[in-house]
């Protein structure tokens, strides 16, 4: 299931990241890696705000749909 489906306050473990190598590398630079922990902080409009490795990051819903838990 993509992290865009997780509820605010929920902590999930990333199991898979889909997309091109360029997208996967970009997400890895932001801290989204397989077996990494992500806490969903909030969902606003078409964005998902996450806490990853101590940083808050806002992702578009389209990008969040590429990160599976």
PEWOFEN-V808458 format. One record per helix or strand of 3 or more residues. SS is the DSSP state (H for helix, E for strand). FROM is the first residue (numbers start at 1). TO is the last residue. If there is no record, write none. Layout:
ss->{SS | SS}
from->{FROM | FROM}
to->{TO | TO}
This chain:
ss->{H | E | H | E | E | E | H}
from->{3 | 11 | 21 | 37 | 47 | 55 | 61}
to->{5 | 13 | 30 | 44 | 52 | 60 | 64}
